[in-house]
Amino acid sequence: MARGRAQKAASQVPEMMKALGDPQRVAILRLVHSAELPAGEIASHFKTTRQAVSQNLKVLTNAGLIELRQVGTRRLYRIRPEAFEDIRSFLEAFWDNRLTVLKGEIESRRRPRHE
């Protein structure tokens, strides 16, 4: 079961990264990082139209970075911390590889050369 979730999460990382490429979406994530907020309150922080904010909320939701909870007619958004764990794991795989390569390069330069 955990493996299935990990595979699904890894396949969603490119969509998450693409969603993070927009400054307004990143600002929205900062807003909902510490508190669940209604769409109207989120929109009030931006000079763009509510429709533009709504579209960005949809992109973030589809990417799995935030989740929507409906309470009556209110639409409340909150961050999904586990999504960022998935992104971090994805990036660490590249980082670990680069560190290994760098370590090997440094160690090879330290070895005395036999002539």
Buried (B, 14 or more C-beta within 10 A) or exposed (E): EEEEEEEEBBEBBEBBEEBBEEEBBBBBBEBBEEEEBBBEBBBEEBEEEEEEBBBBBEBBBEBBBBBEEEEEEEBBBBBBEEBBEBBEEBEEEEEEEEEEEEEEEEEEEEEEEEE
